[in-house]
Amino acid sequence: MKLFHQIIKDESGATAIEYGLIAALIAVACIGALTTLSGSLQGTFTTVGTKLGGDAGAGAGADAGADAGADPAA
């Protein structure tokens, strides 16, 4: 019975669990915010990419190595 009371009074793991719950709550809030803003952010990056002259549908690395083997004299 005494061991049971010692286990109940021991709070050494409670802090770690609380920090874990706080981290999980922050992660859920970040995912929610990014999901909400994703359409707006995608539109912004598409606009910036188009104004810079890039193809908005191509990824950043889509043609990164296309000219790597090209002859510079040609």
All heavy atoms as TSV, in Angstrom:
chain	resi	resn	atom	element	x	y	z
A	1	MET	N	N	0.823	-1.190	0.000
A	1	MET	CA	C	0.000	0.000	0.000
A	1	MET	C	C	0.872	1.261	0.000
A	1	MET	O	O	0.521	2.237	-0.631
A	1	MET	CB	C	-0.910	-0.055	1.232
A	1	MET	CG	C	-1.984	0.979	1.223
A	1	MET	SD	S	-3.183	0.590	-0.032
A	1	MET	CE	C	-4.451	1.671	0.388
A	2	LYS	N	N	1.975	1.201	0.741
A	2	LYS	CA	C	2.875	2.345	0.813
A	2	LYS	C	C	3.492	2.632	-0.566
A	2	LYS	O	O	3.645	3.789	-0.966
A	2	LYS	CB	C	3.963	2.066	1.850
A	2	LYS	CG	C	4.744	3.265	2.242
A	2	LYS	CD	C	5.671	2.922	3.397
A	2	LYS	CE	C	6.269	4.167	3.954
A	2	LYS	NZ	N	7.147	3.904	5.093
A	3	LEU	N	N	3.814	1.571	-1.309
A	3	LEU	CA	C	4.366	1.735	-2.658
A	3	LEU	C	C	3.359	2.412	-3.583
A	3	LEU	O	O	3.723	3.265	-4.397
A	3	LEU	CB	C	4.781	0.368	-3.216
A	3	LEU	CG	C	5.328	0.361	-4.639
A	3	LEU	CD1	C	6.645	1.136	-4.691
A	3	LEU	CD2	C	5.531	-1.057	-5.122
A	4	PHE	N	N	2.106	2.056	-3.446
A	4	PHE	CA	C	1.046	2.651	-4.261
A	4	PHE	C	C	0.957	4.157	-4.003
A	4	PHE	O	O	0.836	4.949	-4.938
A	4	PHE	CB	C	-0.287	1.955	-3.965
A	4	PHE	CG	C	-1.430	2.489	-4.768
A	4	PHE	CD1	C	-1.509	2.243	-6.130
A	4	PHE	CD2	C	-2.423	3.247	-4.173
A	4	PHE	CE1	C	-2.557	2.744	-6.877
A	4	PHE	CE2	C	-3.474	3.752	-4.909
A	4	PHE	CZ	C	-3.547	3.490	-6.271
A	5	HIS	N	N	1.042	4.572	-2.746
A	5	HIS	CA	C	0.987	5.997	-2.405
A	5	HIS	C	C	2.215	6.746	-2.933
A	5	HIS	O	O	2.104	7.891	-3.376
A	5	HIS	CB	C	0.861	6.194	-0.886
A	5	HIS	CG	C	-0.498	5.885	-0.364
A	5	HIS	ND1	N	-1.577	6.704	-0.562
A	5	HIS	CD2	C	-0.972	4.823	0.346
A	5	HIS	CE1	C	-2.646	6.176	-0.009
A	5	HIS	NE2	N	-2.316	5.017	0.555
A	6	GLN	N	N	3.365	6.092	-2.924
A	6	GLN	CA	C	4.579	6.717	-3.459
A	6	GLN	C	C	4.454	6.918	-4.969
A	6	GLN	O	O	4.888	7.946	-5.499
A	6	GLN	CB	C	5.807	5.853	-3.148
A	6	GLN	CG	C	6.237	5.908	-1.702
A	6	GLN	CD	C	7.412	4.980	-1.427
A	6	GLN	OE1	O	7.736	4.115	-2.231
A	6	GLN	NE2	N	8.037	5.157	-0.264
A	7	ILE	N	N	3.880	5.938	-5.641
A	7	ILE	CA	C	3.701	6.046	-7.099
A	7	ILE	C	C	2.730	7.168	-7.420
A	7	ILE	O	O	2.938	7.950	-8.352
A	7	ILE	CB	C	3.224	4.700	-7.683
A	7	ILE	CG1	C	4.344	3.670	-7.569
A	7	ILE	CG2	C	2.778	4.862	-9.122
A	7	ILE	CD1	C	3.936	2.263	-7.956
A	8	ILE	N	N	1.663	7.287	-6.654
A	8	ILE	CA	C	0.656	8.327	-6.893
A	8	ILE	C	C	1.249	9.720	-6.654
A	8	ILE	O	O	0.969	10.657	-7.389
A	8	ILE	CB	C	-0.562	8.115	-5.968
A	8	ILE	CG1	C	-1.217	6.802	-6.277
A	8	ILE	CG2	C	-1.523	9.273	-6.050
A	8	ILE	CD1	C	-2.478	6.840	-7.045
A	9	LYS	N	N	2.089	9.861	-5.627
A	9	LYS	CA	C	2.663	11.169	-5.284
A	9	LYS	C	C	3.823	11.561	-6.190
A	9	LYS	O	O	4.190	12.726	-6.250
A	9	LYS	CB	C	3.129	11.173	-3.829
A	9	LYS	CG	C	1.990	11.149	-2.847
A	9	LYS	CD	C	2.496	11.193	-1.417
A	9	LYS	CE	C	1.344	11.169	-0.443
A	9	LYS	NZ	N	1.796	11.237	0.945
A	10	ASP	N	N	4.394	10.609	-6.897
A	10	ASP	CA	C	5.549	10.890	-7.766
A	10	ASP	C	C	5.086	11.669	-8.994
A	10	ASP	O	O	4.278	11.195	-9.770
A	10	ASP	CB	C	6.214	9.579	-8.197
A	10	ASP	CG	C	7.481	9.810	-8.996
A	10	ASP	OD1	O	8.021	10.927	-8.934
A	10	ASP	OD2	O	7.914	8.869	-9.677
A	11	GLU	N	N	5.584	12.887	-9.158
A	11	GLU	CA	C	5.190	13.752	-10.276
A	11	GLU	C	C	6.346	14.007	-11.238
A	11	GLU	O	O	6.321	14.964	-12.009
A	11	GLU	CB	C	4.662	15.079	-9.741
A	11	GLU	CG	C	3.402	14.939	-8.911
A	11	GLU	CD	C	2.885	16.282	-8.442
A	11	GLU	OE1	O	3.447	17.317	-8.841
A	11	GLU	OE2	O	1.916	16.284	-7.672
A	12	SER	N	N	7.359	13.166	-11.232
A	12	SER	CA	C	8.531	13.413	-12.072
A	12	SER	C	C	8.216	13.316	-13.559
A	12	SER	O	O	8.821	14.002	-14.368
A	12	SER	CB	C	9.654	12.435	-11.715
A	12	SER	OG	O	9.246	11.106	-11.949
A	13	GLY	N	N	7.273	12.493	-13.949
A	13	GLY	CA	C	6.929	12.366	-15.364
A	13	GLY	C	C	5.855	13.333	-15.817
A	13	GLY	O	O	5.620	13.494	-17.006
A	14	ALA	N	N	5.213	14.007	-14.877
A	14	ALA	CA	C	4.118	14.913	-15.216
A	14	ALA	C	C	4.599	16.089	-16.057
A	14	ALA	O	O	3.920	16.509	-16.996
A	14	ALA	CB	C	3.436	15.404	-13.949
A	15	THR	N	N	5.768	16.615	-15.745
A	15	THR	CA	C	6.292	17.758	-16.496
A	15	THR	C	C	6.574	17.383	-17.939
A	15	THR	O	O	6.238	18.137	-18.860
A	15	THR	CB	C	7.569	18.287	-15.818
A	15	THR	OG1	O	7.271	18.599	-14.470
A	15	THR	CG2	C	8.067	19.534	-16.511
A	16	ALA	N	N	7.145	16.227	-18.156
A	16	ALA	CA	C	7.429	15.786	-19.523
A	16	ALA	C	C	6.137	15.605	-20.313
A	16	ALA	O	O	6.061	15.980	-21.489
A	16	ALA	CB	C	8.227	14.487	-19.495
A	17	ILE	N	N	5.124	15.062	-19.673
A	17	ILE	CA	C	3.834	14.887	-20.349
A	17	ILE	C	C	3.216	16.239	-20.678
A	17	ILE	O	O	2.678	16.444	-21.774
A	17	ILE	CB	C	2.885	14.041	-19.475
A	17	ILE	CG1	C	3.411	12.609	-19.391
A	17	ILE	CG2	C	1.470	14.061	-20.017
A	17	ILE	CD1	C	2.682	11.729	-18.416
A	18	GLU	N	N	3.324	17.190	-19.767
A	18	GLU	CA	C	2.781	18.526	-20.017
A	18	GLU	C	C	3.498	19.191	-21.192
A	18	GLU	O	O	2.858	19.809	-22.049
A	18	GLU	CB	C	2.904	19.385	-18.766
A	18	GLU	CG	C	1.968	18.955	-17.657
A	18	GLU	CD	C	2.259	19.643	-16.339
A	18	GLU	OE1	O	3.250	20.407	-16.262
A	18	GLU	OE2	O	1.502	19.407	-15.381
A	19	TYR	N	N	4.831	19.070	-21.229
A	19	TYR	CA	C	5.566	19.644	-22.362
A	19	TYR	C	C	5.176	18.961	-23.667
A	19	TYR	O	O	5.065	19.603	-24.711
A	19	TYR	CB	C	7.070	19.541	-22.136
A	19	TYR	CG	C	7.615	20.567	-21.175
A	19	TYR	CD1	C	8.472	20.193	-20.151
A	19	TYR	CD2	C	7.283	21.905	-21.294
A	19	TYR	CE1	C	8.970	21.129	-19.260
A	19	TYR	CE2	C	7.774	22.847	-20.415
A	19	TYR	CZ	C	8.614	22.459	-19.397
A	19	TYR	OH	O	9.104	23.387	-18.522
A	20	GLY	N	N	4.961	17.669	-23.630
A	20	GLY	CA	C	4.521	16.945	-24.822
A	20	GLY	C	C	3.160	17.418	-25.297
A	20	GLY	O	O	2.937	17.588	-26.495
A	21	LEU	N	N	2.250	17.636	-24.372
A	21	LEU	CA	C	0.920	18.138	-24.739
A	21	LEU	C	C	0.991	19.549	-25.310
A	21	LEU	O	O	0.283	19.881	-26.267
A	21	LEU	CB	C	-0.010	18.101	-23.523
A	21	LEU	CG	C	-0.435	16.710	-23.058
A	21	LEU	CD1	C	-1.187	16.807	-21.738
A	21	LEU	CD2	C	-1.280	16.028	-24.118
A	22	ILE	N	N	1.836	20.387	-24.737
A	22	ILE	CA	C	2.002	21.751	-25.255
A	22	ILE	C	C	2.574	21.702	-26.671
A	22	ILE	O	O	2.112	22.424	-27.571
A	22	ILE	CB	C	2.895	22.588	-24.318
A	22	ILE	CG1	C	2.155	22.865	-23.011
A	22	ILE	CG2	C	3.328	23.891	-24.980
A	22	ILE	CD1	C	3.015	23.478	-21.922
A	23	ALA	N	N	3.581	20.851	-26.904
A	23	ALA	CA	C	4.170	20.729	-28.241
A	23	ALA	C	C	3.136	20.218	-29.241
A	23	ALA	O	O	3.080	20.697	-30.384
A	23	ALA	CB	C	5.379	19.794	-28.197
A	24	ALA	N	N	2.308	19.270	-28.827
A	24	ALA	CA	C	1.269	18.750	-29.719
A	24	ALA	C	C	0.249	19.836	-30.042
A	24	ALA	O	O	-0.191	19.959	-31.194
A	24	ALA	CB	C	0.585	17.550	-29.083
A	25	LEU	N	N	-0.119	20.640	-29.065
A	25	LEU	CA	C	-1.069	21.725	-29.294
A	25	LEU	C	C	-0.499	22.766	-30.252
A	25	LEU	O	O	-1.195	23.246	-31.150
A	25	LEU	CB	C	-1.439	22.379	-27.961
A	25	LEU	CG	C	-2.464	23.504	-28.025
A	25	LEU	CD1	C	-3.798	22.978	-28.527
A	25	LEU	CD2	C	-2.634	24.127	-26.651
A	26	ILE	N	N	0.765	23.099	-30.085
A	26	ILE	CA	C	1.409	24.054	-30.995
A	26	ILE	C	C	1.466	23.485	-32.409
A	26	ILE	O	O	1.218	24.200	-33.386
A	26	ILE	CB	C	2.815	24.424	-30.475
A	26	ILE	CG1	C	2.690	25.266	-29.198
A	26	ILE	CG2	C	3.626	25.165	-31.528
A	26	ILE	CD1	C	3.997	25.515	-28.492
A	27	ALA	N	N	1.770	22.194	-32.536
A	27	ALA	CA	C	1.816	21.569	-33.863
A	27	ALA	C	C	0.448	21.597	-34.524
A	27	ALA	O	O	0.337	21.901	-35.725
A	27	ALA	CB	C	2.326	20.131	-33.737
A	28	VAL	N	N	-0.602	21.313	-33.780
A	28	VAL	CA	C	-1.957	21.335	-34.339
A	28	VAL	C	C	-2.317	22.759	-34.771
A	28	VAL	O	O	-2.913	22.959	-35.837
A	28	VAL	CB	C	-2.970	20.784	-33.315
A	28	VAL	CG1	C	-4.400	21.073	-33.732
A	28	VAL	CG2	C	-2.773	19.292	-33.136
A	29	ALA	N	N	-1.945	23.754	-33.980
A	29	ALA	CA	C	-2.228	25.150	-34.333
A	29	ALA	C	C	-1.478	25.553	-35.602
A	29	ALA	O	O	-2.039	26.227	-36.476
A	29	ALA	CB	C	-1.851	26.070	-33.177
A	30	CYS	N	N	-0.216	25.134	-35.725
A	30	CYS	CA	C	0.569	25.455	-36.929
A	30	CYS	C	C	-0.024	24.786	-38.163
A	30	CYS	O	O	-0.131	25.417	-39.224
A	30	CYS	CB	C	2.019	25.019	-36.748
A	30	CYS	SG	S	2.941	26.044	-35.597
A	31	ILE	N	N	-0.406	23.537	-38.039
A	31	ILE	CA	C	-1.001	22.831	-39.179
A	31	ILE	C	C	-2.310	23.499	-39.586
A	31	ILE	O	O	-2.577	23.691	-40.777
A	31	ILE	CB	C	-1.213	21.348	-38.835
A	31	ILE	CG1	C	0.137	20.643	-38.737
A	31	ILE	CG2	C	-2.100	20.661	-39.859
A	31	ILE	CD1	C	0.074	19.240	-38.178
A	32	GLY	N	N	-3.110	23.879	-38.614
A	32	GLY	CA	C	-4.361	24.569	-38.917
A	32	GLY	C	C	-4.131	25.903	-39.611
A	32	GLY	O	O	-4.817	26.245	-40.578
A	33	ALA	N	N	-3.163	26.667	-39.122
A	33	ALA	CA	C	-2.871	27.968	-39.726
A	33	ALA	C	C	-2.341	27.810	-41.145
A	33	ALA	O	O	-2.744	28.539	-42.059
A	33	ALA	CB	C	-1.860	28.723	-38.870
A	34	LEU	N	N	-1.440	26.855	-41.353
A	34	LEU	CA	C	-0.895	26.643	-42.693
A	34	LEU	C	C	-1.949	26.127	-43.662
A	34	LEU	O	O	-1.943	26.493	-44.844
A	34	LEU	CB	C	0.294	25.683	-42.644
A	34	LEU	CG	C	1.547	26.250	-41.980
A	34	LEU	CD1	C	2.622	25.175	-41.863
A	34	LEU	CD2	C	2.075	27.439	-42.762
A	35	THR	N	N	-2.853	25.294	-43.174
A	35	THR	CA	C	-3.936	24.802	-44.025
A	35	THR	C	C	-4.849	25.956	-44.426
A	35	THR	O	O	-5.273	26.053	-45.584
A	35	THR	CB	C	-4.747	23.724	-43.282
A	35	THR	OG1	O	-3.872	22.668	-42.931
A	35	THR	CG2	C	-5.861	23.185	-44.145
A	36	THR	N	N	-5.130	26.832	-43.491
A	36	THR	CA	C	-5.995	27.977	-43.773
A	36	THR	C	C	-5.332	28.940	-44.764
A	36	THR	O	O	-5.993	29.472	-45.659
A	36	THR	CB	C	-6.317	28.730	-42.471
A	36	THR	OG1	O	-6.927	27.816	-41.562
A	36	THR	CG2	C	-7.240	29.890	-42.725
A	37	LEU	N	N	-4.044	29.159	-44.624
A	37	LEU	CA	C	-3.339	30.126	-45.463
A	37	LEU	C	C	-2.775	29.532	-46.749
A	37	LEU	O	O	-2.213	30.265	-47.556
A	37	LEU	CB	C	-2.190	30.756	-44.668
A	37	LEU	CG	C	-2.596	31.576	-43.448
A	37	LEU	CD1	C	-1.362	32.011	-42.681
A	37	LEU	CD2	C	-3.408	32.778	-43.861
A	38	SER	N	N	-2.910	28.238	-46.956
A	38	SER	CA	C	-2.235	27.603	-48.087
A	38	SER	C	C	-2.695	28.148	-49.437
A	38	SER	O	O	-1.881	28.348	-50.329
A	38	SER	CB	C	-2.418	26.089	-48.042
A	38	SER	OG	O	-3.782	25.752	-48.242
A	39	GLY	N	N	-3.973	28.398	-49.597
A	39	GLY	CA	C	-4.462	28.945	-50.864
A	39	GLY	C	C	-3.893	30.318	-51.147
A	39	GLY	O	O	-3.465	30.620	-52.255
A	40	SER	N	N	-3.872	31.155	-50.137
A	40	SER	CA	C	-3.332	32.505	-50.286
A	40	SER	C	C	-1.839	32.470	-50.577
A	40	SER	O	O	-1.342	33.207	-51.437
A	40	SER	CB	C	-3.605	33.302	-49.008
A	40	SER	OG	O	-3.000	34.559	-49.082
A	41	LEU	N	N	-1.106	31.618	-49.852
A	41	LEU	CA	C	0.335	31.515	-50.072
A	41	LEU	C	C	0.650	30.961	-51.455
A	41	LEU	O	O	1.572	31.432	-52.123
A	41	LEU	CB	C	0.971	30.636	-49.006
A	41	LEU	CG	C	1.066	31.235	-47.605
A	41	LEU	CD1	C	1.574	30.208	-46.619
A	41	LEU	CD2	C	1.971	32.444	-47.616
A	42	GLN	N	N	-0.113	29.978	-51.888
A	42	GLN	CA	C	0.120	29.410	-53.207
A	42	GLN	C	C	-0.110	30.462	-54.290
A	42	GLN	O	O	0.661	30.571	-55.233
A	42	GLN	CB	C	-0.787	28.207	-53.439
A	42	GLN	CG	C	-0.509	27.494	-54.745
A	42	GLN	CD	C	-1.350	26.236	-54.897
A	42	GLN	OE1	O	-2.205	25.945	-54.073
A	42	GLN	NE2	N	-1.091	25.505	-55.944
A	43	GLY	N	N	-1.167	31.255	-54.133
A	43	GLY	CA	C	-1.427	32.323	-55.092
A	43	GLY	C	C	-0.316	33.363	-55.103
A	43	GLY	O	O	0.096	33.838	-56.167
A	44	THR	N	N	0.188	33.703	-53.936
A	44	THR	CA	C	1.270	34.681	-53.842
A	44	THR	C	C	2.531	34.176	-54.527
A	44	THR	O	O	3.153	34.893	-55.320
A	44	THR	CB	C	1.575	34.999	-52.369
A	44	THR	OG1	O	0.392	35.513	-51.758
A	44	THR	CG2	C	2.696	36.005	-52.250
A	45	PHE	N	N	2.918	32.918	-54.248
A	45	PHE	CA	C	4.117	32.370	-54.870
A	45	PHE	C	C	3.943	32.202	-56.380
A	45	PHE	O	O	4.882	32.388	-57.143
A	45	PHE	CB	C	4.514	31.043	-54.221
A	45	PHE	CG	C	5.211	31.218	-52.912
A	45	PHE	CD1	C	4.621	30.789	-51.738
A	45	PHE	CD2	C	6.456	31.821	-52.845
A	45	PHE	CE1	C	5.261	30.948	-50.524
A	45	PHE	CE2	C	7.101	31.987	-51.642
A	45	PHE	CZ	C	6.503	31.553	-50.476
A	46	THR	N	N	2.746	31.876	-56.821
A	46	THR	CA	C	2.481	31.764	-58.258
A	46	THR	C	C	2.632	33.129	-58.923
A	46	THR	O	O	3.251	33.249	-59.989
A	46	THR	CB	C	1.063	31.214	-58.506
A	46	THR	OG1	O	0.958	29.935	-57.885
A	46	THR	CG2	C	0.771	31.089	-59.986
A	47	THR	N	N	2.100	34.159	-58.291
A	47	THR	CA	C	2.209	35.512	-58.836
A	47	THR	C	C	3.671	35.957	-58.896
A	47	THR	O	O	4.121	36.498	-59.912
A	47	THR	CB	C	1.403	36.500	-57.970
A	47	THR	OG1	O	0.048	36.072	-57.919
A	47	THR	CG2	C	1.476	37.905	-58.521
A	48	VAL	N	N	4.401	35.728	-57.841
A	48	VAL	CA	C	5.813	36.117	-57.812
A	48	VAL	C	C	6.590	35.338	-58.866
A	48	VAL	O	O	7.400	35.915	-59.601
A	48	VAL	CB	C	6.420	35.882	-56.408
A	48	VAL	CG1	C	7.930	36.034	-56.425
A	48	VAL	CG2	C	5.803	36.842	-55.412
A	49	GLY	N	N	6.337	34.058	-58.988
A	49	GLY	CA	C	7.026	33.246	-59.990
A	49	GLY	C	C	6.724	33.697	-61.402
A	49	GLY	O	O	7.613	33.738	-62.263
A	50	THR	N	N	5.480	34.046	-61.653
A	50	THR	CA	C	5.096	34.517	-62.983
A	50	THR	C	C	5.758	35.857	-63.305
A	50	THR	O	O	6.266	36.063	-64.404
A	50	THR	CB	C	3.564	34.660	-63.068
A	50	THR	OG1	O	2.970	33.406	-62.754
A	50	THR	CG2	C	3.124	35.101	-64.444
A	51	LYS	N	N	5.792	36.750	-62.328
A	51	LYS	CA	C	6.398	38.067	-62.559
A	51	LYS	C	C	7.912	37.971	-62.730
A	51	LYS	O	O	8.514	38.815	-63.388
A	51	LYS	CB	C	6.046	39.022	-61.430
A	51	LYS	CG	C	4.581	39.420	-61.475
A	51	LYS	CD	C	4.265	40.514	-60.496
A	51	LYS	CE	C	2.796	40.876	-60.649
A	51	LYS	NZ	N	2.447	42.084	-59.952
A	52	LEU	N	N	8.514	36.947	-62.144
A	52	LEU	CA	C	9.952	36.750	-62.329
A	52	LEU	C	C	10.268	36.058	-63.647
A	52	LEU	O	O	11.425	35.883	-63.986
A	52	LEU	CB	C	10.524	35.938	-61.166
A	52	LEU	CG	C	10.587	36.663	-59.825
A	52	LEU	CD1	C	11.046	35.701	-58.732
A	52	LEU	CD2	C	11.520	37.853	-59.890
A	53	GLY	N	N	9.240	35.665	-64.347
A	53	GLY	CA	C	9.445	35.072	-65.658
A	53	GLY	C	C	9.528	33.558	-65.648
A	53	GLY	O	O	9.782	32.938	-66.668
A	54	GLY	N	N	9.318	32.946	-64.502
A	54	GLY	CA	C	9.369	31.487	-64.425
A	54	GLY	C	C	8.017	30.882	-64.723
A	54	GLY	O	O	6.992	31.549	-64.707
A	55	ASP	N	N	8.022	29.593	-65.008
A	55	ASP	CA	C	6.787	28.862	-65.216
A	55	ASP	C	C	6.266	28.475	-63.846
A	55	ASP	O	O	6.907	27.725	-63.117
A	55	ASP	CB	C	7.058	27.611	-66.067
A	55	ASP	CG	C	5.798	26.828	-66.360
A	55	ASP	OD1	O	4.697	27.364	-66.117
A	55	ASP	OD2	O	5.913	25.688	-66.835
A	56	ALA	N	N	5.096	28.958	-63.491
A	56	ALA	CA	C	4.562	28.723	-62.157
A	56	ALA	C	C	4.263	27.249	-61.917
A	56	ALA	O	O	4.263	26.789	-60.799
A	56	ALA	CB	C	3.294	29.552	-61.948
A	57	GLY	N	N	4.020	26.476	-62.971
A	57	GLY	CA	C	3.702	25.067	-62.813
A	57	GLY	C	C	4.931	24.216	-62.565
A	57	GLY	O	O	4.852	23.134	-62.030
A	58	ALA	N	N	6.098	24.675	-62.948
A	58	ALA	CA	C	7.323	23.900	-62.766
A	58	ALA	C	C	7.869	24.140	-61.368
A	58	ALA	O	O	7.840	25.250	-60.866
A	58	ALA	CB	C	8.360	24.315	-63.806
A	59	GLY	N	N	8.380	23.112	-60.774
A	59	GLY	CA	C	8.967	23.250	-59.448
A	59	GLY	C	C	10.304	23.962	-59.525
A	59	GLY	O	O	10.857	24.180	-60.604
A	60	ALA	N	N	10.835	24.317	-58.381
A	60	ALA	CA	C	12.094	25.057	-58.334
A	60	ALA	C	C	13.236	24.266	-58.939
A	60	ALA	O	O	14.135	24.827	-59.543
A	60	ALA	CB	C	12.424	25.424	-56.889
A	61	GLY	N	N	13.193	22.951	-58.813
A	61	GLY	CA	C	14.285	22.144	-59.321
A	61	GLY	C	C	13.936	21.404	-60.599
A	61	GLY	O	O	14.626	20.474	-60.987
A	62	ALA	N	N	12.871	21.787	-61.262
A	62	ALA	CA	C	12.406	21.057	-62.438
A	62	ALA	C	C	13.412	21.066	-63.573
A	62	ALA	O	O	13.631	20.059	-64.232
A	62	ALA	CB	C	11.067	21.629	-62.914
A	63	ASP	N	N	14.051	22.206	-63.813
A	63	ASP	CA	C	15.021	22.275	-64.904
A	63	ASP	C	C	16.377	22.759	-64.399
A	63	ASP	O	O	17.142	23.352	-65.148
A	63	ASP	CB	C	14.491	23.177	-66.029
A	63	ASP	CG	C	14.278	24.608	-65.557
A	63	ASP	OD1	O	14.223	24.851	-64.348
A	63	ASP	OD2	O	14.151	25.484	-66.405
A	64	ALA	N	N	16.671	22.513	-63.148
A	64	ALA	CA	C	17.900	23.018	-62.550
A	64	ALA	C	C	19.144	22.467	-63.229
A	64	ALA	O	O	20.127	23.154	-63.430
A	64	ALA	CB	C	17.936	22.711	-61.058
A	65	GLY	N	N	19.137	21.211	-63.635
A	65	GLY	CA	C	20.304	20.620	-64.234
A	65	GLY	C	C	20.172	20.409	-65.717
A	65	GLY	O	O	20.945	19.657	-66.314
A	66	ALA	N	N	19.238	21.081	-66.367
A	66	ALA	CA	C	18.985	20.865	-67.791
A	66	ALA	C	C	20.179	21.274	-68.650
A	66	ALA	O	O	20.484	20.611	-69.648
A	66	ALA	CB	C	17.738	21.642	-68.215
A	67	ASP	N	N	20.880	22.335	-68.280
A	67	ASP	CA	C	21.982	22.831	-69.080
A	67	ASP	C	C	23.348	22.388	-68.526
A	67	ASP	O	O	24.373	22.912	-68.940
A	67	ASP	CB	C	21.940	24.345	-69.166
A	67	ASP	CG	C	20.718	24.840	-69.922
A	67	ASP	OD1	O	20.179	24.096	-70.760
A	67	ASP	OD2	O	20.311	25.962	-69.648
A	68	ALA	N	N	23.357	21.476	-67.600
A	68	ALA	CA	C	24.608	21.082	-66.949
A	68	ALA	C	C	25.607	20.492	-67.929
A	68	ALA	O	O	26.807	20.717	-67.830
A	68	ALA	CB	C	24.321	20.095	-65.817
A	69	GLY	N	N	25.131	19.734	-68.922
A	69	GLY	CA	C	26.040	19.109	-69.861
A	69	GLY	C	C	26.151	19.844	-71.187
A	69	GLY	O	O	26.771	19.361	-72.117
A	70	ALA	N	N	25.556	21.011	-71.284
A	70	ALA	CA	C	25.549	21.750	-72.548
A	70	ALA	C	C	26.931	22.336	-72.822
A	70	ALA	O	O	27.672	22.712	-71.918
A	70	ALA	CB	C	24.515	22.868	-72.485
A	71	ASP	N	N	27.273	22.424	-74.103
A	71	ASP	CA	C	28.547	22.991	-74.523
A	71	ASP	C	C	28.399	24.521	-74.503
A	71	ASP	O	O	27.588	25.079	-75.219
A	71	ASP	CB	C	28.880	22.498	-75.943
A	71	ASP	CG	C	30.236	22.976	-76.407
A	71	ASP	OD1	O	30.991	23.523	-75.573
A	71	ASP	OD2	O	30.546	22.795	-77.597
A	72	PRO	N	N	29.210	25.242	-73.709
A	72	PRO	CA	C	29.056	26.701	-73.623
A	72	PRO	C	C	29.416	27.397	-74.932
A	72	PRO	O	O	28.978	28.513	-75.162
A	72	PRO	CB	C	30.024	27.094	-72.505
A	72	PRO	CG	C	30.874	25.922	-72.231
A	72	PRO	CD	C	30.207	24.725	-72.796
A	73	ALA	N	N	30.191	26.764	-75.810
A	73	ALA	CA	C	30.563	27.403	-77.069
A	73	ALA	C	C	29.448	27.316	-78.094
A	73	ALA	O	O	29.471	28.030	-79.087
A	73	ALA	CB	C	31.835	26.751	-77.622
A	74	ALA	N	N	28.495	26.425	-77.882
A	74	ALA	CA	C	27.426	26.229	-78.887
A	74	ALA	C	C	26.399	27.298	-78.855
A	74	ALA	O	O	26.158	28.037	-78.035
A	74	ALA	CB	C	26.754	24.872	-78.645
